[in-house]
Amino acid sequence: MTHFVALVASERKKGNSDLLARLTTRYALRSGADSAEIIYLKDFQLEQCLGCMSCTFNQTKCRIEDDLYRLLDIIMDADKLLLIAPVYVLSIPGKLKMFIDRYLAITNYIKERKELPAVSIGIAALPDWHQFQLPLMNIGLLGLGRIVVDSFILYGAGPGEVLIHPGIERVQKAVKNLIQSEPEPLKSQISKHCPVDFCTLFERIDDNHYRCPVCLSPAQPHKDGFYFDAVDLNSHRWTRENIKKHFIDWILQTKPRFFSNLKKIIEKKREFEL
């Protein structure tokens, strides 16, 4: 049984994101999904992370009483997940960022779940006004333990304008591929975007070496884009193994390190009269 979920991160009813989500559920069922549903981020009460680290240090659920786990249960039941979000000031809507910021609690909750495919679609009004949109959307998907198999921008400002944009034709193909895809290891390739997270922004290391700032995959300049090696692509920052290592080697060590530094911290607070 294949269950498809479209997660909409827009507040606007019958806006471009909402209309696109309705269209994708129809495509999903036509492509072989047994069931499909739309969930709206606006329908869930989500509070800002307090940074208390209790969920991590105590290996418990987040102490905030909101709808985080109700939302996660729905997302985790999705065999195929599609994230749709409008562009707000080059980036994602605030509530989606708030959800992503609950990453520690999310990771602690889903750490043993199977890695499943996902697609993200950002909706922008103009080209050159969405450079951070897809990378941030895909950070959310990678943080949910998903493998991003496609990610792209559609254009439309007024409600429904996205439906008349030529790029709308890509949606049906993307949904069909999502429904029928089974994640496989990435192959070495030349691309203008990072194959892991579709980021087109790269951090320069030196003249011959760059890396994706989202997943840290190395990239070597090529006349047609960047060369990515399969070994690097399949050992990026967000793999289950590397996330586990990050938690053990860094996050869990911050507590004892803090207490070992506490005396120095107190002395400095007194010195600075804080």
N, C-alpha and C positions, 0 to 999 in steps of 0.2 A: 504494500500500500504506500503510495507516494502522496505526501501532504505538502501543499504549496502555501506559503504565507508571504503576503506583501505587507511590509512594515512601512507605514507612511509617517514621515516626520514633519508634516505640515499642519498648521493650525487651521487652514482654510478649507471649508467645506465646498465641494464642487470646484475646487481650484485645479490647477494642472496636475499636481501630485495625486490628488484624489481620483481624478478622471483616468489618469494613467494606470493607477492601481486597479481600477475596475476593469480596464482593458486587459491587463496582464493576467488577472484571474481567469478570464475567458480563454486567453491563449494557453494558459497552463492546463486547463481541462482538455482543450483540444489536442494538446501535445502529449497527453497520457497521464497527467496527474489524476489521482483518484478523488482528491478533494482540494479545495482552495478557499482561502479566507483572507480578508483584509483586516489588519489591526492598525489603529491610529495611536501614535504616541501621546497625543493630546488627551486621550481617554484614560491615561494612567497617571496617578499622582506620584511624581518622582521628586525626591528632595535632593539637595546638593550634598555630596560627600563631605563628611565632617573631618576627614583626615585623622581619625582616632586610631586607625590600624587594628581595631579590635577584631575584625573579621579575619585578619591575617594572623595576628599573633596568637589568638585564641582558637583559630580554625572553627569559627562559628558563623552563623548568619549575621548580616549587618544589623546593628541595633536600631537603625532608623525604621520606623513603622510606616511604610508606604507600599506602593504597588510593585516594587522592583521584582520580587520573586514571582508574583503573578504574571508579570510580563515575561520574565525569563522562562517560565514553564511553557508558555505559548510558543516562544521562539525555539525552545529546545525540542518541541514536538514537530517542528517544521523540518521535513526532509530536504526541502529546497526553499531557500530564503531570498527574498528580493527586498532591498532597502531603497526607498525613494525619498528624496529630500530636495527642497528648494534651496537656492543659493541666497544667503543673507550676508551681504558685505564681504564678498569673495570666499565665504566660508559656509559652515553648516548652521542650522537654527540652534538657538541656545539650549532648548530642551534635549536635543540629540546629544549635544556636548555634555550636558549634565548626566545623561545616561552613560555615555562613554566614561565619564569621570568616576563612575562607580566600579571601575575595572577590577579593583582588588576583590571586592565582594563577588563580582561576576565570575572571575577566574576561580575563586575558591568553590563556587557552586557548580561550575561546569567542567572541572578539570578532568574528569574521567569520561566525558561524552565523546562520541565518535566525531571526527572531523568531517563536515559535510559542506557541499558547495553553496555558493551565494553569488548574487549579482547586485551591483549598485547602479542606480541611475540618478544623476543630479539634474535638476531643472534650473536653467539660468535664463536671464533675459537677453544678455549680450555676450558675445565672445570676449575674451580677455578680462572677464570679471568673475572668474570662478576657479582660479588656479589652485586654491587650497581645498576645494570642495571634495573631489574624489579621494585624495589622500586621507582626509579626515573621516569621510564616510567609511573608507576601507579599514582604517584603524579600528573603527567600531566593529566591523565584521571579523577582522582578524582577532580582536580581543574576545569575540564570542566563540573562537575556535573554528571559524569558517574558512574555507578556501575560496578566494575570490576568482571566479572563472570568467567574469566579464564586468566591465565598468565603463560608463560613458555619460556624456552630457547631452541633454536635449534642450531645445530653446523654445521659450514661450513666456511672455510677460503677463498678458491678460488671461483670465480664466478660460481654458480651452484652446488657447493658441498653440500649445504643445502638439495638439492633434493634427494641426495643418503644417507642421514643420516636416521637411523631407526626411529627417532623421527618425521619424516615428516608425518607418518601415523596419528599422533595425530591432525594434522591440520584440516583435513576434519571433524573430530568429534567436534573439538572446534568451527569451523565455523557453523556447523549444530546446535549445542547447542546455539550459539549466536543468530542465526536467529530465533530459536523457543522458546527462553527463555523469560520469563517475570519476572523482578526482584521481589524477595520476601524477607521478613525479614530473616536475618541470624539466624540459630539455634545454640544453644550451641554445642560445638564440641571439639574434640582433634585433633590437627593438628601440623605438623612440620613447617608450615608457617602461617602467619597472614591471616585469611580468608577474610579480607577487602582488603588488598593490596598485598598479596602474598609475603610479606617481610620475609626473613629467618634470619634477623639480629634482635636481641632483646636487649633492654636496661635493665641491671640488677638493680633492686631496692634493694632487699636483697635476702637471700638464697631461699625464697619461692615466691618471686614476681618479675615478669619481665613485660615489656610492649613493644609494637611495637613502634619504634621511628617515624614511618610514620603517623599512625592514633591514637596512644596513647591507643590502646585497651590493658587492663591488660591481662597478661598471667601467668598461674600457671604451674610450671614444672610437667611433667607427664612422665612416663617411655616410652611412645610412642610419645612424643613431648611436646606440651603445651595444657592446657585446657583453652578454651575461653568461657565466658558466653554470652548468647544471648543478655542480657540487655546491656552489654558493647559493643558488636559488632554492635549493632544498634544505639548506641549513640556516635560513634567515632568522632574524630576531624573534619572530612570532611562532616558530615551531613549538610544539608541545614540549619537546626536550629542552629547548633553550629558555622557554618561559619557566619551567620547573627549576632549571639551574639558576635563573635570575632570582627567583623567590628564595631559594636555599642560600645562595652565595651572597646575595645583597640585601633583599628586603628583610628577611628574618634576622639578619645580623645587625640591622640598624638599632634594635632595642638594646642588646648588651653594649653596643658601641656608645650609645647615648649615655647609659649609666656609667660607663667608664670615663666619659668626658664631663659628667655632671658637675663635678667639683670645679673644673676649669670654667665651665659655663656660668656657674654662680658667681665666681670671682669676676668674670668679665661683665656680667650684668651689674654688679656693684660698681665696677670701675666706670662703666658708661652711665651709671645712674638710671638703669632701666627697670 
